[in-house]
Amino acid sequence: MTEHEQYAEDLALYALDALTGEDRAKLAQHLATCTSCRVELEQLRGDTALLALSAAGPRPPQRARQRLLDAVAREPRTVITRQTVPRLGWWGWLGWAATAVVFVFSLSLWRENLTLRSTLASASSEAAENARQLDELRKIAAPIIEPEAQRMTLVAAKTQPQPQGKAFYLRNRSSLVFLANNMPPLPAQKAYELWLIPTSGDPIPAGMFKPDSHGSATVVNPPLPPGTEAKAFAITVENEAGSPKPTSPALMMGTGE
């Protein structure tokens, strides 16, 4: 007899909570590593519950009764005399049935508790994601709707349709939203670079962008030094990797409105 078969013979007693001592400990250790025995144990427990409920409910499936009887039949028999162990009466079987019913009820509560925890965790995660998205929208909208935000329009002359850019800059939050349209296509490996022109000092890189097929583009909250006062914004054409300083003349420039 293999080790697996030996443990399989104890599963019926284990399902009825009648296996004790060292045999129970060995079987519990085996169940931790044996998927087949765990499945068989759950099936036996389900069969036990069906048999326990059959006294007050509908007749359990014949296959459930037969599975349990077969499992019990595989247990090793010990010959005992009538004087050694009294016959198990009706009340004894009722106790086993009550134990099975309590077990099934407890298992149901445990599964419902797991489902509730999973639902709460999912709802919490969804709420956190919604809060994060709302915070991002507020950051994007701040330089557009705040009264103290600077608004600058960048235009280019002698080109039709005329390229145009709109910069919304909130200095106290270092927040910038730039919208462009009618931008001309770029040569290969080139990109437009937006510059913040401070009241003093060199131009500060304020984001790279390439227009889409309609000439539209956006720059949202590029990294900027905190509290920098802007005198103007400008656009140049640079290598697509960007440049720390302008390397070509400004194509577009705009000052505060």
HELIX and SHEET records of a PDB file:
HELIX    1   1 GLU A    3  ALA A   15  1                                  13    
HELIX    2   2 GLY A   21  LEU A   31  1                                  11    
HELIX    3   3 THR A   35  LEU A   53  1                                  19    
HELIX    4   4 GLN A   62  ALA A   73  1                                  12    
HELIX    5   5 TRP A   90  ILE A  145  1                                  56    
HELIX    6   6 ARG A  171  ARG A  173  5                                   3    
SHEET    1   A 4 GLN A 150  VAL A 155  0                                        
SHEET    2   A 4 GLN A 164  LEU A 170 -1                                        
SHEET    3   A 4 SER A 175  ASN A 181 -1                                        
SHEET    4   A 4 ALA A 217  VAL A 220 -1                                        
SHEET    1   B 4 ILE A 204  PHE A 209  0                                        
SHEET    2   B 4 LYS A 190  PRO A 198 -1                                        
SHEET    3   B 4 ALA A 230  ASN A 239 -1                                        
SHEET    4   B 4 MET A 252  THR A 255 -1                                        
END                                                                             
